Every structure is written in structure tokens, then in C-alpha cells.
Amino acid sequence: MEEEFNAFFSEIDEVTRVTDSRVWLVQVDETVQSVMKYGKGMWRDLKLMGRGETDLQPAVDYAQEKLRPEGLLLFTDGFTDLPTISRRALFVLPKSHNPEFAQEAKSIYGRSSVVFLK
């Protein structure tokens, strides 16, 4: 999972560079654990919080209510319930993901709402 985490944040760094977008990082397990404005390369020193018993809904609710983004990018293994999202969503799943989560996300949010890290 460490390799996929690094790959995910390398892509986030590229997105922020190319689009000059603001990115907020919300870490969650059963509740929101951390909220921070993300800057290029910050993932190298990032302390991961949570990891287990994940419920994505608190992070989604926080982001939609407080940060009001255009869209959400969610990095998850999918071994959780699919959250209800009212904005554009992209789920990024590692190799060792829950295929049922991926199918459900595609059926609700569209085929292009799920990508897989190689």
C-alpha cells in the first residue's frame, strides 16, 4: 500500500502543478482526523492518521459543507460503504481494492468515477 500511496500523491502533485489548483487533504477513519491545505511534496512528511474502520461519509460531509470544492478525489481501498456525494467524485483505488465498491461507485457516479493505480 505504501507504493500506491506514493503513486497517488505523485499524481496529486502533478495535478496541482498543471492546474494551479488548491487541494485540501482530509484524513478520516470513523471521524475526520486531520484537515490541511496540501502543497506540492508535502506527502513525503505526511503522518497518516486512521487506517481502519473507515467511514468516508464524515470526510465527504466536511468537505462539501466547509470547503465547498468543485469535486472530490477519494483514495480508498473500498473496504467501506460508498459515501453519498453531491459533487463530482473520483475514486482512486489501489490494486488490492474491493471490487464490489468499484462496481457500486461506477453504477452510481458513472464509469469514469473510478480509476485504479497500477
OpenMM code with the backbone's topology and positions (N, CA, C; nanometers):
from openmm import Vec3, app, unit

residues = "MET GLU GLU GLU PHE ASN ALA PHE PHE SER GLU ILE ASP GLU VAL THR ARG VAL THR ASP SER ARG VAL TRP LEU VAL GLN VAL ASP GLU THR VAL GLN SER VAL MET LYS TYR GLY LYS GLY MET TRP ARG ASP LEU LYS LEU MET GLY ARG GLY GLU THR ASP LEU GLN PRO ALA VAL ASP TYR ALA GLN GLU LYS LEU ARG PRO GLU GLY LEU LEU LEU PHE THR ASP GLY PHE THR ASP LEU PRO THR ILE SER ARG ARG ALA LEU PHE VAL LEU PRO LYS SER HIS ASN PRO GLU PHE ALA GLN GLU ALA LYS SER ILE TYR GLY ARG SER SER VAL VAL PHE LEU LYS".split()
positions = [
    Vec3(0.0822, -0.1198, 0.0000),
    Vec3(0.0000, 0.0000, 0.0000),
    Vec3(0.0869, 0.1267, 0.0000),
    Vec3(0.2041, 0.1189, 0.0609),
    Vec3(0.2942, 0.2346, 0.0663),
    Vec3(0.3311, 0.2833, -0.0738),
    Vec3(0.3602, 0.1886, -0.1638),
    Vec3(0.3962, 0.2238, -0.3010),
    Vec3(0.2796, 0.2929, -0.3720),
    Vec3(0.1591, 0.2441, -0.3487),
    Vec3(0.0411, 0.3043, -0.4112),
    Vec3(0.0101, 0.4415, -0.3516),
    Vec3(0.0325, 0.4563, -0.2223),
    Vec3(0.0166, 0.5863, -0.1561),
    Vec3(0.1099, 0.6883, -0.2213),
    Vec3(0.2357, 0.6497, -0.2417),
    Vec3(0.3337, 0.7388, -0.3048),
    Vec3(0.2926, 0.7725, -0.4482),
    Vec3(0.2426, 0.6736, -0.5217),
    Vec3(0.1984, 0.6968, -0.6593),
    Vec3(0.0799, 0.7932, -0.6625),
    Vec3(-0.0128, 0.7768, -0.5704),
    Vec3(-0.1297, 0.8643, -0.5622),
    Vec3(-0.0861, 1.0088, -0.5415),
    Vec3(0.0026, 1.0316, -0.4441),
    Vec3(0.0435, 1.1688, -0.4154),
    Vec3(0.1349, 1.2264, -0.5225),
    Vec3(0.2069, 1.1443, -0.5941),
    Vec3(0.2839, 1.1946, -0.7081),
    Vec3(0.1887, 1.2523, -0.8129),
    Vec3(0.0768, 1.1830, -0.8341),
    Vec3(-0.0241, 1.2329, -0.9284),
    Vec3(-0.0896, 1.3614, -0.8778),
    Vec3(-0.1173, 1.3671, -0.7484),
    Vec3(-0.1760, 1.4889, -0.6898),
    Vec3(-0.0801, 1.6063, -0.7087),
    Vec3(0.0484, 1.5816, -0.6852),
    Vec3(0.1487, 1.6874, -0.7066),
    Vec3(0.1442, 1.7380, -0.8499),
    Vec3(0.1316, 1.6480, -0.9456),
    Vec3(0.1285, 1.6867, -1.0859),
    Vec3(0.0014, 1.7664, -1.1171),
    Vec3(-0.1106, 1.7236, -1.0627),
    Vec3(-0.2365, 1.7953, -1.0840),
    Vec3(-0.2267, 1.9373, -1.0300),
    Vec3(-0.1718, 1.9530, -0.9096),
    Vec3(-0.1606, 2.0877, -0.8517),
    Vec3(-0.0652, 2.1741, -0.9321),
    Vec3(0.0391, 2.1144, -0.9878),
    Vec3(0.1347, 2.1903, -1.0688),
    Vec3(0.0720, 2.2362, -1.2008),
    Vec3(0.0050, 2.1460, -1.2683),
    Vec3(-0.0511, 2.1749, -1.4001),
    Vec3(-0.1712, 2.2676, -1.3917),
    Vec3(-0.2573, 2.2479, -1.2933),
    Vec3(-0.3817, 2.3242, -1.2865),
    Vec3(-0.3766, 2.4413, -1.1893),
    Vec3(-0.2726, 2.4489, -1.1088),
    Vec3(-0.2618, 2.5512, -1.0052),
    Vec3(-0.3846, 2.5489, -0.9141),
    Vec3(-0.4309, 2.4272, -0.8848),
    Vec3(-0.5498, 2.4088, -0.8017),
    Vec3(-0.5145, 2.4074, -0.6541),
    Vec3(-0.6116, 2.4485, -0.5735),
    Vec3(-0.5988, 2.4322, -0.4288),
    Vec3(-0.6475, 2.2928, -0.3949),
    Vec3(-0.5724, 2.2251, -0.3132),
    Vec3(-0.6091, 2.0897, -0.2732),
    Vec3(-0.6111, 2.0841, -0.1219),
    Vec3(-0.7199, 2.0325, -0.0688),
    Vec3(-0.7324, 2.0104, 0.0744),
    Vec3(-0.7245, 1.8605, 0.0976),
    Vec3(-0.6523, 1.8224, 0.1984),
    Vec3(-0.6386, 1.6819, 0.2345),
    Vec3(-0.7170, 1.6594, 0.3633),
    Vec3(-0.8153, 1.5711, 0.3556),
    Vec3(-0.8967, 1.5369, 0.4714),
    Vec3(-0.8729, 1.3888, 0.4990),
    Vec3(-0.8160, 1.3599, 0.6149),
    Vec3(-0.7932, 1.2210, 0.6538),
    Vec3(-0.9052, 1.1771, 0.7474),
    Vec3(-0.9502, 1.0547, 0.7279),
    Vec3(-1.0659, 1.0067, 0.8026),
    Vec3(-1.0499, 0.8591, 0.8350),
    Vec3(-1.1010, 0.8183, 0.9498),
    Vec3(-1.1253, 0.6769, 0.9777),
    Vec3(-1.2741, 0.6695, 1.0129),
    Vec3(-1.3107, 0.6633, 1.1393),
    Vec3(-1.4524, 0.6702, 1.1760),
    Vec3(-1.5011, 0.8147, 1.1806),
    Vec3(-1.4078, 0.9088, 1.2018),
    Vec3(-1.4367, 1.0518, 1.2040),
    Vec3(-1.3231, 1.1242, 1.1315),
    Vec3(-1.3408, 1.2515, 1.1059),
    Vec3(-1.2352, 1.3311, 1.0441),
    Vec3(-1.1196, 1.3419, 1.1438),
    Vec3(-1.0004, 1.3041, 1.1000),
    Vec3(-0.8817, 1.3044, 1.1851),
    Vec3(-0.7912, 1.4246, 1.1605),
    Vec3(-0.7903, 1.4741, 1.0370),
    Vec3(-0.6995, 1.5819, 1.0021),
    Vec3(-0.7511, 1.6536, 0.8779),
    Vec3(-0.7357, 1.7855, 0.8766),
    Vec3(-0.7688, 1.8669, 0.7590),
    Vec3(-0.6530, 1.9626, 0.7387),
    Vec3(-0.5973, 1.9631, 0.6186),
    Vec3(-0.4861, 2.0537, 0.5912),
    Vec3(-0.4859, 2.0940, 0.4447),
    Vec3(-0.4393, 2.2154, 0.4201),
    Vec3(-0.4201, 2.2597, 0.2827),
    Vec3(-0.2940, 2.1902, 0.2328),
    Vec3(-0.3069, 2.1233, 0.1209),
    Vec3(-0.1975, 2.0432, 0.0684),
    Vec3(-0.1119, 2.1244, -0.0276),
    Vec3(0.0186, 2.1085, -0.0155),
    Vec3(0.1138, 2.1703, -0.1067),
    Vec3(0.2044, 2.0658, -0.1676),
    Vec3(0.2581, 2.0951, -0.2825),
    Vec3(0.3427, 2.0012, -0.3558),
    Vec3(0.4514, 1.9420, -0.2661),
    Vec3(0.4619, 1.8099, -0.2701),
    Vec3(0.5668, 1.7391, -0.1970),
    Vec3(0.5396, 1.7157, -0.0502),
    Vec3(0.4307, 1.7695, 0.0015),
    Vec3(0.4029, 1.7558, 0.1451),
    Vec3(0.3795, 1.6107, 0.1864),
    Vec3(0.3422, 1.5250, 0.0918),
    Vec3(0.3132, 1.3854, 0.1246),
    Vec3(0.4356, 1.3128, 0.1799),
    Vec3(0.5541, 1.3597, 0.1451),
    Vec3(0.6765, 1.2917, 0.1925),
    Vec3(0.6905, 1.2971, 0.3441),
    Vec3(0.6370, 1.4026, 0.4054),
    Vec3(0.6436, 1.4186, 0.5507),
    Vec3(0.5084, 1.3991, 0.6176),
    Vec3(0.4131, 1.3496, 0.5444),
    Vec3(0.2772, 1.3369, 0.5939),
    Vec3(0.2637, 1.2215, 0.6929),
    Vec3(0.2033, 1.2501, 0.8051),
    Vec3(0.1740, 1.1464, 0.9032),
    Vec3(0.0332, 1.0956, 0.8747),
    Vec3(0.0233, 0.9680, 0.8377),
    Vec3(-0.1070, 0.9102, 0.8105),
    Vec3(-0.1825, 0.8862, 0.9398),
    Vec3(-0.3081, 0.9210, 0.9374),
    Vec3(-0.3938, 0.9014, 1.0544),
    Vec3(-0.5066, 0.8074, 1.0152),
    Vec3(-0.5576, 0.7370, 1.1122),
    Vec3(-0.6687, 0.6479, 1.0852),
    Vec3(-0.6209, 0.5099, 1.0475),
    Vec3(-0.6565, 0.4672, 0.9280),
    Vec3(-0.6255, 0.3343, 0.8763),
    Vec3(-0.7024, 0.2255, 0.9498),
    Vec3(-0.8235, 0.2093, 0.9140),
    Vec3(-0.9043, 0.1032, 0.9713),
    Vec3(-1.0401, 0.1544, 1.0125),
    Vec3(-1.1405, 0.0692, 0.9980),
    Vec3(-1.2778, 0.1069, 1.0325),
    Vec3(-1.3184, 0.2362, 0.9630),
    Vec3(-1.2786, 0.2504, 0.8381),
    Vec3(-1.3001, 0.3752, 0.7658),
    Vec3(-1.4462, 0.3973, 0.7288),
    Vec3(-1.4909, 0.5199, 0.7496),
    Vec3(-1.6205, 0.5674, 0.7040),
    Vec3(-1.5917, 0.6962, 0.6269),
    Vec3(-1.6080, 0.6934, 0.4965),
    Vec3(-1.5762, 0.8094, 0.4134),
    Vec3(-1.6761, 0.9239, 0.4279),
    Vec3(-1.7966, 0.8946, 0.4738),
    Vec3(-1.9016, 0.9968, 0.4776),
    Vec3(-1.8641, 1.1194, 0.5613),
    Vec3(-1.8018, 1.1045, 0.6803),
    Vec3(-1.7648, 1.2259, 0.7550),
    Vec3(-1.6695, 1.3181, 0.6779),
    Vec3(-1.5763, 1.2609, 0.6035),
    Vec3(-1.4839, 1.3430, 0.5242),
    Vec3(-1.5579, 1.4110, 0.4096),
    Vec3(-1.6470, 1.3374, 0.3441),
    Vec3(-1.7251, 1.3934, 0.2346),
    Vec3(-1.8140, 1.5072, 0.2862),
    Vec3(-1.8822, 1.4826, 0.3972),
    Vec3(-1.9698, 1.5856, 0.4544),
    Vec3(-1.8901, 1.7106, 0.4932),
    Vec3(-1.7755, 1.6907, 0.5574),
    Vec3(-1.6913, 1.8036, 0.5972),
    Vec3(-1.6499, 1.8842, 0.4738),
    Vec3(-1.5993, 1.8149, 0.3734),
    Vec3(-1.5518, 1.8833, 0.2529),
    Vec3(-1.6648, 1.9598, 0.1847),
    Vec3(-1.7805, 1.8963, 0.1692),
    Vec3(-1.8918, 1.9614, 0.0996),
    Vec3(-1.9455, 2.0809, 0.1773),
    Vec3(-1.9502, 2.0711, 0.3085),
    Vec3(-2.0070, 2.1786, 0.3900),
    Vec3(-1.9080, 2.2912, 0.4190),
    Vec3(-1.7837, 2.2563, 0.4495),
    Vec3(-1.6858, 2.3570, 0.4939),
    Vec3(-1.5943, 2.4066, 0.3810),
    Vec3(-1.5505, 2.3160, 0.2949),
    Vec3(-1.4529, 2.3523, 0.1912),
    Vec3(-1.5196, 2.3859, 0.0579),
    Vec3(-1.6371, 2.3311, 0.0335),
    Vec3(-1.7167, 2.3560, -0.0856),
    Vec3(-1.6367, 2.3414, -0.2158),
    Vec3(-1.5742, 2.2249, -0.2378),
    Vec3(-1.4929, 2.2055, -0.3586),
    Vec3(-1.5784, 2.1791, -0.4823),
    Vec3(-1.5154, 2.1926, -0.5975),
    Vec3(-1.5831, 2.1570, -0.7225),
    Vec3(-1.6020, 2.0067, -0.7314),
    Vec3(-1.5060, 1.9333, -0.6775),
    Vec3(-1.5129, 1.7878, -0.6828),
    Vec3(-1.4290, 1.7264, -0.5728),
    Vec3(-1.4471, 1.5974, -0.5553),
    Vec3(-1.3748, 1.5231, -0.4520),
    Vec3(-1.2942, 1.4117, -0.5153),
    Vec3(-1.1736, 1.3946, -0.4668),
    Vec3(-1.0846, 1.2877, -0.5077),
    Vec3(-1.0628, 1.2018, -0.3840),
    Vec3(-1.1079, 1.0766, -0.3890),
    Vec3(-1.1035, 0.9909, -0.2714),
    Vec3(-1.0114, 0.8723, -0.2953),
    Vec3(-0.9091, 0.8610, -0.2129),
    Vec3(-0.8160, 0.7489, -0.2192),
    Vec3(-0.8588, 0.6501, -0.1124),
    Vec3(-0.9037, 0.5334, -0.1549),
    Vec3(-0.9551, 0.4333, -0.0625),
    Vec3(-0.9342, 0.2944, -0.1204),
    Vec3(-0.9292, 0.1959, -0.0319),
    Vec3(-0.9235, 0.0582, -0.0801),
    Vec3(-1.0636, 0.0046, -0.1074),
    Vec3(-1.1653, 0.0804, -0.0670),
    Vec3(-1.3023, 0.0424, -0.0957),
    Vec3(-1.3626, -0.0577, 0.0015),
    Vec3(-1.2931, -0.0875, 0.1085),
    Vec3(-1.3487, -0.1781, 0.2080),
    Vec3(-1.4253, -0.0952, 0.3108),
    Vec3(-1.5258, -0.0267, 0.2610),
    Vec3(-1.6106, 0.0641, 0.3380),
    Vec3(-1.7386, 0.0851, 0.2596),
    Vec3(-1.8330, 0.1535, 0.3192),
    Vec3(-1.9564, 0.1874, 0.2477),
    Vec3(-1.9296, 0.3016, 0.1511),
    Vec3(-1.9982, 0.2995, 0.0397),
    Vec3(-1.9883, 0.4069, -0.0581),
    Vec3(-2.0567, 0.5318, -0.0011),
    Vec3(-1.9867, 0.6458, 0.0016),
    Vec3(-2.0486, 0.7666, 0.0560),
    Vec3(-2.1476, 0.8290, -0.0430),
    Vec3(-2.2340, 0.9116, 0.0108),
    Vec3(-2.3269, 0.9899, -0.0709),
    Vec3(-2.2597, 1.1239, -0.0981),
    Vec3(-2.2414, 1.1545, -0.2262),
    Vec3(-2.1682, 1.2742, -0.2675),
    Vec3(-2.2549, 1.3546, -0.3635),
    Vec3(-2.2628, 1.4854, -0.3412),
    Vec3(-2.3441, 1.5702, -0.4283),
    Vec3(-2.2590, 1.6497, -0.5277),
    Vec3(-2.1299, 1.6259, -0.5285),
    Vec3(-2.0398, 1.6936, -0.6230),
    Vec3(-1.9749, 1.5885, -0.7126),
    Vec3(-1.8937, 1.6342, -0.8064),
    Vec3(-1.8191, 1.5387, -0.8878),
    Vec3(-1.7263, 1.4587, -0.7974),
    Vec3(-1.7103, 1.3307, -0.8272),
    Vec3(-1.6261, 1.2451, -0.7443),
    Vec3(-1.5400, 1.1547, -0.8323),
    Vec3(-1.4173, 1.1345, -0.7863),
    Vec3(-1.3283, 1.0394, -0.8491),
    Vec3(-1.2702, 0.9530, -0.7380),
    Vec3(-1.2947, 0.8234, -0.7465),
    Vec3(-1.2418, 0.7281, -0.6503),
    Vec3(-1.1144, 0.6674, -0.7085),
    Vec3(-1.0066, 0.6768, -0.6338),
    Vec3(-0.8786, 0.6196, -0.6749),
    Vec3(-0.8554, 0.4969, -0.5873),
    Vec3(-0.8477, 0.3806, -0.6525),
    Vec3(-0.8376, 0.2552, -0.5795),
    Vec3(-0.7039, 0.1865, -0.6073),
    Vec3(-0.6436, 0.1269, -0.5048),
    Vec3(-0.5174, 0.0537, -0.5232),
    Vec3(-0.5438, -0.0838, -0.5848),
    Vec3(-0.4375, -0.1555, -0.6151),
    Vec3(-0.4509, -0.2904, -0.6717),
    Vec3(-0.5341, -0.3801, -0.5814),
    Vec3(-0.5129, -0.3699, -0.4525),
    Vec3(-0.5829, -0.4550, -0.3562),
    Vec3(-0.7108, -0.3876, -0.3078),
    Vec3(-0.8014, -0.3591, -0.4003),
    Vec3(-0.9262, -0.2892, -0.3684),
    Vec3(-1.0430, -0.3876, -0.3586),
    Vec3(-1.1540, -0.3354, -0.3106),
    Vec3(-1.2780, -0.4113, -0.3021),
    Vec3(-1.3521, -0.3961, -0.4355),
    Vec3(-1.3609, -0.5020, -0.5159),
    Vec3(-1.4258, -0.4905, -0.6469),
    Vec3(-1.5741, -0.4540, -0.6388),
    Vec3(-1.6419, -0.4928, -0.5314),
    Vec3(-1.7831, -0.4582, -0.5158),
    Vec3(-1.8004, -0.3074, -0.4983),
    Vec3(-1.7090, -0.2447, -0.4231),
    Vec3(-1.7117, -0.0994, -0.4049),
    Vec3(-1.6939, -0.0312, -0.5403),
    Vec3(-1.5985, -0.0787, -0.6190),
    Vec3(-1.5719, -0.0195, -0.7504),
    Vec3(-1.6948, -0.0286, -0.8399),
    Vec3(-1.7601, -0.1428, -0.8421),
    Vec3(-1.8795, -0.1611, -0.9243),
    Vec3(-1.9927, -0.0694, -0.8795),
    Vec3(-2.0127, -0.0607, -0.7482),
    Vec3(-2.1194, 0.0236, -0.6952),
    Vec3(-2.0921, 0.1711, -0.7264),
    Vec3(-1.9664, 0.2142, -0.7090),
    Vec3(-1.9309, 0.3532, -0.7391),
    Vec3(-1.9557, 0.3845, -0.8867),
    Vec3(-1.9171, 0.2927, -0.9749),
    Vec3(-1.9393, 0.3139, -1.1184),
    Vec3(-2.0881, 0.3211, -1.1512),
    Vec3(-2.1679, 0.2361, -1.0867),
    Vec3(-2.3115, 0.2344, -1.1176),
    Vec3(-2.3816, 0.3610, -1.0678),
    Vec3(-2.3335, 0.4196, -0.9582),
    Vec3(-2.3978, 0.5390, -0.9031),
    Vec3(-2.3383, 0.6684, -0.9596),
    Vec3(-2.2054, 0.6755, -0.9676),
    Vec3(-2.1391, 0.8002, -1.0061),
    Vec3(-2.0859, 0.8009, -1.1498),
    Vec3(-2.1013, 0.6906, -1.2205),
    Vec3(-2.0585, 0.6841, -1.3601),
    Vec3(-1.9296, 0.6056, -1.3774),
    Vec3(-1.9140, 0.5499, -1.4967),
    Vec3(-1.7973, 0.4643, -1.5247),
    Vec3(-1.6647, 0.5357, -1.5064),
    Vec3(-1.6613, 0.6643, -1.5357),
    Vec3(-1.5346, 0.7387, -1.5256),
    Vec3(-1.5078, 0.7908, -1.3842),
    Vec3(-1.5892, 0.7490, -1.2878),
    Vec3(-1.5705, 0.7962, -1.1492),
    Vec3(-1.4719, 0.7092, -1.0712),
    Vec3(-1.4215, 0.6023, -1.1322),
    Vec3(-1.3299, 0.5109, -1.0640),
    Vec3(-1.2058, 0.4893, -1.1493),
    Vec3(-1.0891, 0.5077, -1.0877),
    Vec3(-0.9629, 0.4764, -1.1539),
    Vec3(-0.8829, 0.3864, -1.0617),
    Vec3(-0.7919, 0.3099, -1.1215),
    Vec3(-0.7119, 0.2145, -1.0464),
    Vec3(-0.5635, 0.2488, -1.0612),
    Vec3(-0.4924, 0.2488, -0.9490),
    Vec3(-0.3484, 0.2701, -0.9544),
    Vec3(-0.2833, 0.1438, -1.0097),
    Vec3(-0.1804, 0.1615, -1.0894),
    Vec3(-0.1094, 0.0460, -1.1457),
    Vec3(0.0024, 0.0042, -1.0529),
] * unit.nanometer
topology = app.Topology()
chain = topology.addChain("A")
for resn in residues:
    res = topology.addResidue(resn, chain)
    for name in ("N", "CA", "C"):
        topology.addAtom(name, app.Element.getBySymbol(name[0]), res)
